[in-house]
């Protein structure tokens, strides 16, 4: 799907980030240290290694290519014990900046930041 605006063209696809991996850190808001993380995009699926120990698996992701080659992504992963994580971020020049929102039973429990570089 292609969306044309006065400023740019946006292409919406599910595989724009497939085969790419980013190493970085997950931070709580206001903190300066956090958990090491590897974010992987493969076969239309997204995975966060930092969330493995909490029982979160991989989940589907979508992408939108925006101005100057930036790619916006969204994903959702699930844990039977902890609920859902909604991921939203942007990849620009090999750098991933994102947020994850923690939800349980439809209630927002918190938000964390993710900063990572492409490997």
C-alpha positions, 0 to 999 in steps of 0.5 A: 500500500502506498500513501502519498502526501504533499511532503512524502510517500509512505509505503506500508509493508510487513517485511521492511525490517525482516533480517535486521537485528538491533542490540541495545538497552531497555530503560525505565522512564527516568533511569540511566541503566537497564536490561541489555536487549537484542531486537530481531525482525524475521519472517514478519515477526518481532522478538525482544531477547530481554523479555524472554525471561518473562515468558514473552514470545515473538509477535507479528509486526508492521512497518511503514516507510516514511520520509528519507528511508526511516521505518516506523514499526509496531508490534505486540508480544504476549506472556501468559503470566504478564500480559501484553507488550505493545511496541512502537518505534522508528529505525533511522540510519541504523538506530532504533528508538522505541517504546514498549507499553505494558498492559494486563487485562486492558490496563496500562501498567507502564512504559519503557524506552528502547535504544538500540543500534543495528548489528 
